[in-house]
Amino acid sequence: MDYPYRIPGTTGPDIVIRLGAFGATVLANGVPLRGRGSFRRTYTVPMPDGPARELRLNTWTGSPRVSVDGHETPIGPQISAVELVLAFLPVGLVGIGGLLGGVIGGATVGVNMSIARSGSPMAVRVLGMLGATAVAVVLWWAVVSVLRSLL
């Protein structure tokens, strides 16, 4: 999903924050900015009329947020506590599936967060996240079964 953003008190650049299942892209006047820092969530935004500004993204909370110069702005829909629990439910695969469960569970968390931000009705989002989690468990079970039969 794309979210337009303007740094408070400025006339530009036109910033678009593109949130995907496995990461974010920040565009300034259509040009992708390079992320840095932990999980590449910090971006240097060149300003047309002064020094560059630092933009930080927080996308793993109830609502995606942008922070510039201490001003934090929500940029997407609020995600309920129920949706956050459902989104992170696949992390439980780590406990039963080790590294393989963690990889599959982590990917499914990204998918679930994307579903949670989709703007669909709550019932559809919940069913989608439960479905994605079920698919992750079945996928994990299938891979484990194949690996056991090969050993």
N, C-alpha and C positions, 0 to 999 in steps of 0.2 A: 504494500500500500504506500502511496505517496502522500506526504504531508508537507504543504508549503509552510515556510517559516521566515520571519523577518526579525533580525536582531533589533530589540527595542531601541528606539531613538535614532534609527538610521534610515536611509532611503535606499539602501541596497547592500549587498547584492541580493538577487532573488535566490533563496535557498530552498531546496527540496530535499526532504529526508525520506528515503525509500527504505522501508522496513520489509525484510523478507524473512523466510523461515529460518535461515541460517546466518543472518547478519544484516548490516545496514550499509547503505550507500548515501553519502551526502554530496549533493551537487550545488555548486555556486555558479549562477548564470549558466547552467547546463554543463559545467565542467566538473567531473568527479574530483573530490578532494581525497587526499590520502590520509587514512586514519593512523593514529599512533597510540602508544600506551597500551595498558592492559586491555586485551580484546579489541584493540583499535577503535576505541570509543572517543578519542580526542582528535579534533580536526582544527587546523589553522585556516581561518577564513580571511582571504585578502579583502580589504576594504577599499572602495574607490576613493574615499576622501580622508584617509588616515591610516594609522597602523593596523596591522592584522589583528583579528580577535580570535580567541580560543573558544571553540564550541565543544561541549561535552554531552554525550548521549547516555541516557540511562533507560534501557529498554526492558529490563528484567524486573520491573515493578508493576503495580496494578495499572499504571498508565505510563506510556512512554513519555519521557521528559527530556527537554533540552535545557542546558544551563550555559549562559554566557554572562560574564562579568557579575556573577552572583545572582542573576535573575533566572529563576527556574520557571519554565513554561511547559505545561502538558501539551502534547501534540497529537495524541490519539485518544481513542475511547478508553474509558475507565474499565479495567478488568476486575471483576468481583473476586472475593476471596475464594469462592467455590471454584471459579474458573482457574485461579492460580494453583489451587490444590490439584485439580484435574490435569492442568498443563504439566505439572512436575511429577505426577503419578508414575510415569514410565521410568523415573530414576530408580524406582524400586527394583528394576531389573538388575541393577548392580549387585544387590544383595543375593539374588538367586542365580545370576548369570555371569558374575565376574566381569572381566574386561569386555567380552562380547556383549553381555547384557548392558554394560555401560555405554558402549558405542551405539547400540540400537536404541537404548533408552534416551540417550542424549539427542540423537537425531529426532526422535519422536517428540521430545520436549520442544524443539524448534518448530516442528509441524504444529504441535498443539498451541504454541504461542501465536502462530500465524492464524490459526483457526479462531482463537480467542479475540484477536484484533479485527476479525473479518467484517464485523458490523452486521452479521446475520442475527436473526432472533436468538435469544438465550437458549431455548430448547435445541435449536439446530447446532449451536456451538457446543453445547454439552454432549449431545449425541456424536458429533464429529470427533471431539476429543476422546470420548470413550471408545469410539470405533478405531481411531488411530492407535490408542493404547492396546486394544485387543489385537490389532494387526501386528504391532510390535512384539507382543508376547508370542503369537503364532509364528512369526518370522524367527524369533529367537529359538523357539522349540524346534522348528524345522532345521535350522542350521546346526543346532546341537545334535539332533538325530542323525543328520548326514555325517557330521564329524565322528560320532560314535560308531557308525557303521563302517567308516573308513579305517578306524583304528583297530 
